[in-house]
Amino acid sequence: MPTVTECVNCGSKENLTHFSIKNNGMKCESCSKIDKSVIRVSEATLYAIKYIIMAPAKKLFSFSIPESSIEELRLIAKVYLEEKLEKTFKFDKIV
């Protein structure tokens, strides 16, 4: 499971602005500068990632986020799954 409540590099709980595929979780603004595998995420996307990881299964689909965050989430999910499972996936556009 990715680390989403603190920076995987320094442990900071603030300014979590990038998701690191290589290090399996969020990085703060400072630590993200030295990792080429990071993807910048908005606050809404970070909220969605945290919710997906921590919410009870019955409540998993009971949130909404802006379209731009859906695109960020789709990109992170695709790259993350391909990296961790070593398989390519096709993600259709969510309607």
Phi, psi and omega per residue, in radians:
M1 nan 2.360 3.137
P2 -1.188 2.626 3.056
T3 -1.465 2.127 -3.053
V4 -2.198 -0.074 -3.102
T5 -1.777 -0.145 3.111
E6 -2.708 2.834 3.118
C7 -1.150 2.236 -3.140
V8 -1.195 -0.260 -3.116
N9 -1.651 -0.938 -3.030
C10 -1.943 -0.193 3.122
G11 1.520 -0.006 3.126
S12 -1.092 2.482 3.105
K13 -1.749 0.049 -3.096
E14 -1.996 2.725 3.095
N15 0.979 0.729 3.076
L16 -1.375 1.765 -2.981
T17 -2.077 -0.165 -3.064
H18 -2.391 2.508 3.049
F19 -1.771 2.203 -3.139
S20 -1.740 2.037 3.077
I21 -1.191 -0.770 -3.101
K22 -1.060 -0.742 -3.072
N23 -1.772 0.117 2.979
N24 1.093 0.843 3.065
G25 2.868 -2.977 -3.077
M26 -1.360 2.621 3.028
K27 -2.273 2.578 3.078
C28 -1.297 2.954 -3.113
E29 -0.968 -0.771 -3.101
S30 -1.130 -0.867 -3.079
C31 -1.226 -0.444 -3.115
S32 -1.187 -0.361 -3.085
K33 -1.204 -0.331 -3.116
I34 -1.858 0.205 -3.100
D35 -2.165 1.979 -3.113
K36 -1.316 -0.186 -3.089
S37 -1.641 0.145 -3.075
V38 -1.424 2.647 3.037
I39 -2.167 2.162 3.119
R40 -1.173 2.376 3.118
V41 -2.232 2.552 3.085
S42 -1.358 2.945 3.108
E43 -1.092 -0.658 3.128
A44 -1.136 -0.684 3.119
T45 -1.189 -0.715 3.084
L46 -1.068 -0.747 3.081
Y47 -1.011 -0.789 -3.125
A48 -1.108 -0.741 3.124
I49 -1.093 -0.798 3.115
K50 -1.056 -0.771 -3.118
Y51 -1.092 -0.791 -3.129
I52 -1.068 -0.703 -3.106
I53 -1.292 -0.678 -2.971
M54 -1.773 -0.308 -3.062
A55 -1.273 2.578 3.011
P56 -1.069 2.576 -3.078
A57 -0.938 -0.632 -3.115
K58 -1.163 -0.366 -3.110
K59 -1.888 0.129 -3.012
L60 -0.981 -0.627 -3.070
F61 -1.814 0.391 -3.071
S62 -1.815 0.799 3.060
F63 -2.543 2.820 3.088
S64 -2.349 2.630 3.127
I65 -2.443 2.806 3.126
P66 -1.108 2.730 3.136
E67 -0.964 -0.684 -3.137
S68 -1.091 -0.625 3.108
S69 -1.272 -0.553 3.070
I70 -1.096 -0.709 3.120
E71 -1.149 -0.738 3.094
E72 -1.087 -0.779 -3.134
L73 -1.102 -0.713 3.105
R74 -1.079 -0.782 3.132
L75 -1.088 -0.827 -3.137
I76 -1.100 -0.790 -3.141
A77 -1.061 -0.768 -3.123
K78 -1.099 -0.908 -3.103
V79 -1.133 -0.744 -3.129
Y80 -1.068 -0.869 -3.131
L81 -1.125 -0.733 3.124
E82 -1.097 -0.685 3.140
E83 -1.207 -0.832 -3.039
K84 -1.336 -0.583 -3.098
L85 -1.750 -0.093 -3.135
E86 0.912 0.805 3.141
K87 -2.577 2.564 3.130
T88 -1.579 2.402 3.139
F89 -2.146 2.624 3.055
K90 -1.839 2.123 3.124
F91 -1.866 1.997 3.096
D92 -1.359 2.713 3.105
K93 -1.161 2.337 3.108
I94 -1.410 2.313 -3.128
V95 -1.650 nan nan
